[in-house]
């Protein structure tokens, strides 16, 4: 069986879902050939750069503008028509790929890939079945196509929304959960104790995990300062991901004899401007402006407290599940895959600065299910964390809510669905 997974690099979740699915299939069925293709890069380097750079600029540097674009594209509008026109133009470039790979089934893990495949099936002689995995907790119009054979959603709520809001036939919707690595579901007390010992952490006090890669440097340093001042006995894990500037700043923060240090914090550069979003976009695309303003990016951060908590700092890790399993609470952005992984680990969430659009919708879902809180800024946010850590019964309830939301064995069930669809297709042919 030849399975083609179409993903894209607008955020890490699409590729993580793709890799989790490929890893599982490869481990249980050696006769299956699974290949992941970055759809945007394959179709056009210009399209890839425009979409991925545009996403990063708007979502991170001009979130309000991104939110407006996201909502406008989610309804019939000139923006949604423009997106559909672009997908139609580039979709035909996937035709040689489908033929070359002798594809039995296509799995899309990105809305644009889903749109392209629906267009191909409508316009050309393409009869390969297509399964669209929606990698957030609320769908978006870009995923929807008349010729998608099946939709896989993160939850029943997502499935209901897909049916009611977009009119998708319930028979094409499967609330199986997002594909994640099975290790997130596997609680191993021995391994958890070994992880705590390796970190030099106590087994008897709470652990807070901070997944901080997409946070601003100043944001996370201030959050940390407020957290370490709490009169609660607990320990902290900070994972910065591939955010080198944040990691470097945090290293200095954890060096007690360094009282002040320079940071390079983009997030504060335009904060005082009324037209900040426009200024950010101009800055991103103007080398001269970046050069002239580079000095303003350098800020002096002066620590405001000498208090501390046991803390372990990590850059990029490939075993994040180990740290989730030993934690009692995670502070994170509510991306679709991070959310699913946390739910699988029964790990309550404090979500911080959700981008308008899919992240805000994910946060709404989590709060509605009482699996997360929205973290406020400054001391108020620290007090929220204190409330949770000093009332373990609240955390226990949130953990149970996480378990109720988690889709156990999601990847296994997705693969089973793919096999069923291929068998049905073969019987038809």
N, C-alpha and C positions, 0 to 999 in steps of 0.2 A: 504494500500500500504506500503510495507516494502522497505525503501530506505537505502542503505548502502553507506556511504561516506568514502572513503579511503584517508587518509591524511598522513603526516609525519612531523617531527619536525626539518627539515633542514631550519631554518629561520621561522619567525612567520607568514608569509603571507599565507602559505598553511592552517594552522589551523584557521586563522581569516576568510578566505574564507569559510571553512567548517562550522564554527560556524554561520556565517551570513546566509548561506543557510539553515542550520538546524533550526535556530531561526525563519526565515520567514515561512518555511513550517509548523512548529509546531504551529505558530500563526494563520494560515489561514486554516489548515486542520488537525483537531484533530484525524481524522481516520488514518492518515499516521504515521507510526513509523519510525523515522529517527535516525540512530546510526552512530557515527563517530568512526572509528578505526584508530589508528596509525599503518600504514601498516608495517613499519620496525620493530617496537617493537613486533608486533604480530607474524611476521614471525621468528624473531631471535633477541635475545638481543645482540648477537655479531654483526650481520648485522647493527642493529640500532646504536650501539656505534661506529662502524667503519665509517658508512656514516655520522652520525650527528657530531661526533667529527672531522672527516676528513674535513667536510664542514667548521666547525668553525675555525679549525686551518688554512686551506688553504685560505679561503676567507678573514679572518680577519688578519691573521699573515703573510701570504705569497700570497698576491693577484695576483701577476704576475704568479706564478706557478698555482694558481687556474684557472686563465684565460686561460692559455695554456691547462690545462686538459679539461676545459669546451669546448674550440674550437675543440680540438682533438676528444672528444667524440661526437661532433655534425656532424661528417662525418664518412664515412666508414674507420675504422682504428682498430689497435689492441686494443685500449682503448675502443671503442664502442663495439667491439666483446666481450671484457672482461665484460663490463657492462651487455650486453645481456645474456651472459652465467650465470652470477650471478643471474639475474632476473629469468631466466629459472629454476635454481636450487631451488629458494625459492618460486616461484609462487604457486606450488602445495600445499603449507602449507595454502593457502587461501581457498582451497576446502571445508574443514569442516566448515569454517566460513560461506560460502555462503549457505550451506545446513542448518546449524543451524539457521540462521536468516531468512530462507525461502525468500530469497531476490528477489524482483521484478525488481529492477534496481540498478546498481552500478554507483556512481559518483566518479571519481578520481580527487583529487586536488593535485597530485604530479606526476612527470614524471615516477618514478619507479613503482608507483601503476598502472598507465596507461599501462606501459610495461607488468607488471605481468598479468593484466587482459586480454590483447590481447593474451599473450602466453597461458593462461588457455583455452580461447575459441578456440584456434587453436589446442591444444593438447588433451584436455579432452572434455567430453560431457557436456559442459557448454553453455547454450543458453541465459543466462540472458543478457539484453542489458547493454552496458557500455557507459557512457558519460564522456569524459575527459575535464576538465576545465584547460586551460593553464593560469597559474597565473602570467605570465609576458607578456610584450608587443611584444616580439619576441619569436617564438617557438623554441624548441630544439628537436633533433632527438629522444631523450629518450621518448618523449611523443607519438611518432608515432607508430601505430600498425595497421596491416591489419584488425584486428577484433574489432576496436573501432567503435561504431555505430554513435557517434556524437562528434564533437569537439566544445567547446565553447571558443571563443577568446575574448580578451579585446577590440579589435577594428577591423575595416575593413582592416586596414593595416596588422594586425597580420594574419587575414584570408587569405589575398592575398599572404602573405609570405608562409603560410602553404601549399597553393595550388601550387604556382610556384616553391618553393625551394624543397618541399618534395613530390610533386605529389599527395597530398590528394584530393580526389574527392570533388568538391565544394558543392555537395549535402549533404555532411557530416559535413559541417562547418557552424557554427552559430555565427556571431559576435555580441553577446548579451551583452558583458561586463562581468566583474568579479562580483561574488556575494559579495555585501557589505551591511551593515545595512542601512535600509531606512533613518535612522536619518541623514546620511551624505547628503542626497538630500534635507532635509527639512529645509528651511530657515525660522526662526521664529524671527521676529524683537524684540518682547517682551522678548523672552528668551535670545537673544543676548545682549540686554540692561541689563538684570538681571545679566548675566555673567560678563560683564564689571564692573557693580556696585560691584559685589561680590569680584572682584579682586582689586577694588579701582582704576580702570583704567579710563582714559579720554575717552569720546565718540567722541572726535573731532580730535585726532591725530592717525597716523597709528600704527598698532600692527604687530610685527614680531614674528612668532612662530618658535622656534628651537626644532626640534625633534632630540635629541642628543644621544640616547641610544647606538648607534653603533659607535659613534665617539671616538677617543682616548682622554684621559683626557687633555693632553697638547694641542691637536688640538683645542678642543672646548673652552678652557680657553683663548687661544690666539685669536680665532675668536671673542669671546665676548669682549675682551679688544679693539680690533680694531673697533668693532661696537659701543661701548659706546663713543668712541672718535669722532664719526661723528657729524658734526655741524647740525644735523637734530633733530627735536622734534618728538620722537616716543617712544613706549614702547615695552617690550620684555617679552615673555613667554618662559621658558626653561622646557622641559620635558625630563628627563634622562632615562625614562623607568626603567628597573630593573638593571641598572648599578649603583651599590651602591658606587663604588669608585668615579665615576664621580659626583654623587649627593653630596657626602661628600666634594669633592674638591670645588664644586660650592657653597656650603654653606659657606665655608671659603672665597671664592672669593667675596661673597656678604656681608661679614662682613667687614665694612670699616676700622676698627682699626687693622685688621690682614694684615700686609704688606707682609708677606711671610709665606709659609706653605709647608708641605711635601705632595707630591703626589706619587702614585704608578702607573707609566705609562709604560706599557709594550711596547708601540709603539716606544719608543726611545732606547730600550735596545740594539738592534742590528743594529741601523741605520747607524753606521759607518763601518759595515763589508761588504766586497765585496760579500761574500757568505751568505748574511743575511737570505735568504729564508731557506737554509739548516740549519743554526744555529737555526732559530725559531722552526723548526720541531723537531730538536734534543732536544731543551729546553723543548718543550711540553711533550716529552716522557721520560725525564730523571729526576728522583726525585733528584739525587745527584747534577746535574747541576743546577736545580732550587734552591736548598739550597745554593750552592756556590755563585750564582749570585743574590740572593734575595736582598742583600744590594744595588745593582746597580739599582734595581727597584724603590728605594726610591729617589726621586728628590726633590729639593727645588724650589718651584715656587715663584718667586718674582714679585709682581704686578708692571706693568710698567705705570699705570695711576691711578689717583684718580678720574677721571671722571666717571659718572654713568648715567644710564637711569632707569626709573621705570621698575622693573623686578620682575616677579613671578616665583618661582622655584617649580617644581613638580617632584615627583618620578614616580611611575607607576600610570596611570589614566585609568579609564574605560569609560570616556566620552570625548575622544579626539575630537570628532566632535564639542563639544561646543567651544573648543579653536580654531579649524579650522574656524568655522563660524564667529568668531569675528576678525580673522586675515586678514591682507592684503597681507602677503607673508610668505612662510614657507621655512626654511633652513633645508634640510633633505637629507638622502640617498635615492636614487630612487628605493626602493623596489616596487614590482608589486602592492601589496595591498595599501601601503601608497600612491602610485601614483594615483590609482583609487579613493581612498577616497578624496585626494586633488582635483582631477578633479571634483568629484561630488560636492564638496564644492565651486567650482569655485575659487580655491586658487592657485595663481601663485607660482611656485617653484624655489628655488635656490638650485640646487643639488650639493652635496659636496662629493668628493672622492668616486665616484662610483667604486665598485669592477669590475675588468675585467670579462666579461661574461654577465649574464642577467641584472645586474644593469647598466652596460655601454650601453647595448642595449636599456634599458628603457630610459636612459638619452638621447640617440640619438633621440629616438622617440619624447620625450617631447620638445627637442630643435627644431626639425624639424617642430613641430606643433606650435612653438612659445608660448608654455605654460610654459616654464622654461628657465632658464639660467644655465650654468655650473659655479659654484663659484670657482674663483681662490684663491690661497693662500694669506694670509697676508693682507697687506694694499690694494692690487689690488682688493681682494674680497670685502673688506669693501667699496671701491669706487663703485663697481658694485651695492651694496645694496643702497648706497647713490643716485646713478643715478636713481634707480627705485622709491625710496621714494620721491625724489624731482621732479619726472615727473609722476604724477598720471595718465596721459593719457596713458603712457606705461603700467602701471599696469592694467588699465581698459581694454586695448586691450588684455593683457595676460589673464585676467579673462574671457573675451568673448571666447578666444581660448580654455580655460579650459572647458567652458560650451559646446563648439562644440565637444570636445573630449569625454565628459562624456557620458556614456551609462545609460540613465535615466531608473529607474525601472528594472535594470538588474536582480536582484534576482527574482522578480516576473515573468519575461519573461523566466528565466531558469526553474522555477518550471512548467510553462505552457508547455515548451518543454518536460520536463520529463513525464508529463501526456500524451502528444501526443505519445511519444515513447512507453510507456507502453500500451496504447490503441492499437496501431498498432501491438505490440508484441502479445497481447491477441487475436487479430483478426486472426493473422497468426496461432497461436496454436489452 
